[in-house]
Amino acid sequence: MTTDFESDLRAKMARITPTLPPGLAQEVVQSHRRHQQSRRKATRALMAVVPAVALVVGGAAVAAHRTGSASPAATHPAVLTADYVKKKVEGTLSSTNDIVEVTGNGFVFLHSAGSSINPVNYVVTSGTYAVTAWTDPVTGNLQTVIKSPTDVVTTWTTSHEVGEQVSQKSVTVDAATKTASISAGVLSPGELPASGYASPQQLKEALATGQLTITNKSAIDGQSAVDLHVRNVNGSTLDLWVNTRTFQLVKLVEPLTSAVTVTDYYHYLPRTKSLVDQVSTPQIPAGYRQVGTSK
Amino acid sequence: MDGEEPVATLEQFLAERGEPLLHTAILLAGSRAGGEDLLQSALERLVHRWKKIEGNPEGYVRTTLYNLAVDGWRRETSWRARLGLIATHDAVPDEATAVDDRDAIIRLLHQLPPRQRTVIVLRYWEDLTEAETAKAMGCRVGTVKATTSRALQRLRELSAPVDDPAPAQHAIELSALTSDPAGSPA
């Protein structure tokens, strides 16, 4: 027997008007290919000992990047054009082996989070929380710390490639409830491992498809930086503040709505053993109760 | 599909069946952007198994949508979800979206755990029987009945927001980060 409530539910579900995003088929096939390539790339990264990237612009090698720090760039044009900065940024995005520290205040999480193996739904209001994430680009290991006035939640996430699949494990420690939860499983095809920062692939896509302009110049954390303004085809914008010497991303600004803007600051920390251990090894304080374990 | 150009074949398939599939995906995901990502993920699986699927792939895509939804599927991690580099704009509804009453049901469904949301969509949108729903979700009929009952009860409790299209910005305490409402069995 169908109740009025159930009938009303059906009617409301029928009122949704789905509109397929343009280019979905193309995106599906490209995303599938990217996923296959990223898995191969991850395997290569794990095997790399001392990666070095030579970036060639205009036929000349203009920068080299080694583990630990970015090399000073060679001569740059007197006026940095958007196209020049774009090429330099693309070259540095995936070449660092430093631990990437991303910090932000006034973060807004208004949607669900977590992967298929760590499906945590939460919504966080603006301005209350401070988030710091450390990502090891070599291993993909990630540590995030989210602080509120009353709580500190720390999560460690590690990913491993096993044959055709990527397994991921998360350990979350909540200081307020003195609990620790562990989840582990295999990512769905196409699902990307957790990341503490805008991935090189994401940024490259934004740079490839957006309209780019250099709009500003300023000092960010004491570094000379220019603002590479990206206007996407859907009208959204992104400001990538880039160090004018190393061309590493130092600040990312993204207006989500007229009232909400996300701002991330990027730091590149030397790859010390203690920092690598901090990012990769969960620390569960004594006396914490384990909850919500899943596989 | 073997031997055909994947993009052209997918485009044709989506032209014919894309919107109904997206409709279901939006309900299953509990958001429009989530629905698009969920459908994309299911289509990627389709491409992955391209050569092994014979005939109409819709059944495979639907089954994949159900399975991913039951698993509490999320394409993005918290950090990725914040970035508009991947479409997430209805994660933060603008004023127009927030007042669009047609989407009130989406916001309502979003507040259900994935298994409850899935069972509601399968039973009341896909019109599957309890037995068919149980098969699709890989559980017993009794579980479907119990989950449906709990989901309907929860929807009744939440039904006020359906008639009140206020922005669905329901703040949850940070401690909820360590709970597992989406993944816990319904």
Boltz contact constraints between the chains, C-beta under 6 A:
constraints:
  - contact:
      token1: [A, 9]
      token2: [B, 124]
      max_distance: 6.0
  - contact:
      token1: [A, 10]
      token2: [B, 124]
      max_distance: 6.0
  - contact:
      token1: [A, 12]
      token2: [B, 105]
      max_distance: 6.0
  - contact:
      token1: [A, 13]
      token2: [B, 27]
      max_distance: 6.0
  - contact:
      token1: [A, 13]
      token2: [B, 105]
      max_distance: 6.0
  - contact:
      token1: [A, 13]
      token2: [B, 125]
      max_distance: 6.0
  - contact:
      token1: [A, 15]
      token2: [B, 102]
      max_distance: 6.0
  - contact:
      token1: [A, 16]
      token2: [B, 23]
      max_distance: 6.0
  - contact:
      token1: [A, 18]
      token2: [B, 19]
      max_distance: 6.0
  - contact:
      token1: [A, 18]
      token2: [B, 22]
      max_distance: 6.0
  - contact:
      token1: [A, 18]
      token2: [B, 23]
      max_distance: 6.0
  - contact:
      token1: [A, 18]
      token2: [B, 26]
      max_distance: 6.0
  - contact:
      token1: [A, 20]
      token2: [B, 18]
      max_distance: 6.0
  - contact:
      token1: [A, 20]
      token2: [B, 22]
      max_distance: 6.0
  - contact:
      token1: [A, 21]
      token2: [B, 36]
      max_distance: 6.0
  - contact:
      token1: [A, 25]
      token2: [B, 7]
      max_distance: 6.0
  - contact:
      token1: [A, 25]
      token2: [B, 10]
      max_distance: 6.0
  - contact:
      token1: [A, 25]
      token2: [B, 11]
      max_distance: 6.0
  - contact:
      token1: [A, 25]
      token2: [B, 14]
      max_distance: 6.0
  - contact:
      token1: [A, 26]
      token2: [B, 7]
      max_distance: 6.0
  - contact:
      token1: [A, 28]
      token2: [B, 40]
      max_distance: 6.0
  - contact:
      token1: [A, 28]
      token2: [B, 43]
      max_distance: 6.0
  - contact:
      token1: [A, 28]
      token2: [B, 44]
      max_distance: 6.0
  - contact:
      token1: [A, 29]
      token2: [B, 6]
      max_distance: 6.0
  - contact:
      token1: [A, 29]
      token2: [B, 7]
      max_distance: 6.0
  - contact:
      token1: [A, 31]
      token2: [B, 44]
      max_distance: 6.0
  - contact:
      token1: [A, 32]
      token2: [B, 44]
      max_distance: 6.0
  - contact:
      token1: [A, 32]
      token2: [B, 47]
      max_distance: 6.0
  - contact:
      token1: [A, 110]
      token2: [B, 91]
      max_distance: 6.0
  - contact:
      token1: [A, 110]
      token2: [B, 92]
      max_distance: 6.0
  - contact:
      token1: [A, 110]
      token2: [B, 169]
      max_distance: 6.0
  - contact:
      token1: [A, 111]
      token2: [B, 81]
      max_distance: 6.0
  - contact:
      token1: [A, 111]
      token2: [B, 91]
      max_distance: 6.0
  - contact:
      token1: [A, 112]
      token2: [B, 74]
      max_distance: 6.0
  - contact:
      token1: [A, 113]
      token2: [B, 78]
      max_distance: 6.0
  - contact:
      token1: [A, 113]
      token2: [B, 81]
      max_distance: 6.0
  - contact:
      token1: [A, 114]
      token2: [B, 74]
      max_distance: 6.0
  - contact:
      token1: [A, 115]
      token2: [B, 74]
      max_distance: 6.0
  - contact:
      token1: [A, 115]
      token2: [B, 77]
      max_distance: 6.0
  - contact:
      token1: [A, 116]
      token2: [B, 71]
      max_distance: 6.0
  - contact:
      token1: [A, 116]
      token2: [B, 73]
      max_distance: 6.0
  - contact:
      token1: [A, 119]
      token2: [B, 72]
      max_distance: 6.0
  - contact:
      token1: [A, 119]
      token2: [B, 74]
      max_distance: 6.0
  - contact:
      token1: [A, 119]
      token2: [B, 182]
      max_distance: 6.0
  - contact:
      token1: [A, 119]
      token2: [B, 183]
      max_distance: 6.0
  - contact:
      token1: [A, 120]
      token2: [B, 177]
      max_distance: 6.0
  - contact:
      token1: [A, 121]
      token2: [B, 181]
      max_distance: 6.0
  - contact:
      token1: [A, 121]
      token2: [B, 182]
      max_distance: 6.0
  - contact:
      token1: [A, 122]
      token2: [B, 172]
      max_distance: 6.0
  - contact:
      token1: [A, 122]
      token2: [B, 176]
      max_distance: 6.0
  - contact:
      token1: [A, 122]
      token2: [B, 177]
      max_distance: 6.0
  - contact:
      token1: [A, 123]
      token2: [B, 170]
      max_distance: 6.0
  - contact:
      token1: [A, 123]
      token2: [B, 171]
      max_distance: 6.0
  - contact:
      token1: [A, 123]
      token2: [B, 172]
      max_distance: 6.0
  - contact:
      token1: [A, 125]
      token2: [B, 171]
      max_distance: 6.0
  - contact:
      token1: [A, 148]
      token2: [B, 174]
      max_distance: 6.0
  - contact:
      token1: [A, 151]
      token2: [B, 174]
      max_distance: 6.0
  - contact:
      token1: [A, 153]
      token2: [B, 177]
      max_distance: 6.0
  - contact:
      token1: [A, 172]
      token2: [B, 178]
      max_distance: 6.0
  - contact:
      token1: [A, 174]
      token2: [B, 178]
      max_distance: 6.0
  - contact:
      token1: [A, 176]
      token2: [B, 175]
      max_distance: 6.0
  - contact:
      token1: [A, 177]
      token2: [B, 175]
      max_distance: 6.0
  - contact:
      token1: [A, 179]
      token2: [B, 178]
      max_distance: 6.0
  - contact:
      token1: [A, 181]
      token2: [B, 178]
      max_distance: 6.0
  - contact:
      token1: [A, 189]
      token2: [B, 44]
      max_distance: 6.0
  - contact:
      token1: [A, 189]
      token2: [B, 45]
      max_distance: 6.0
  - contact:
      token1: [A, 189]
      token2: [B, 48]
      max_distance: 6.0
  - contact:
      token1: [A, 190]
      token2: [B, 41]
      max_distance: 6.0
  - contact:
      token1: [A, 190]
      token2: [B, 44]
      max_distance: 6.0
  - contact:
      token1: [A, 191]
      token2: [B, 75]
      max_distance: 6.0
  - contact:
      token1: [A, 194]
      token2: [B, 77]
      max_distance: 6.0
  - contact:
      token1: [A, 195]
      token2: [B, 79]
      max_distance: 6.0
  - contact:
      token1: [A, 196]
      token2: [B, 79]
      max_distance: 6.0
  - contact:
      token1: [A, 198]
      token2: [B, 83]
      max_distance: 6.0
  - contact:
      token1: [A, 202]
      token2: [B, 85]
      max_distance: 6.0
  - contact:
      token1: [A, 206]
      token2: [B, 85]
      max_distance: 6.0
  - contact:
      token1: [A, 236]
      token2: [B, 84]
      max_distance: 6.0
  - contact:
      token1: [A, 254]
      token2: [B, 84]
      max_distance: 6.0
  - contact:
      token1: [A, 256]
      token2: [B, 92]
      max_distance: 6.0
  - contact:
      token1: [A, 257]
      token2: [B, 92]
      max_distance: 6.0
  - contact:
      token1: [A, 257]
      token2: [B, 94]
      max_distance: 6.0
  - contact:
      token1: [A, 262]
      token2: [B, 82]
      max_distance: 6.0
  - contact:
      token1: [A, 292]
      token2: [B, 180]
      max_distance: 6.0
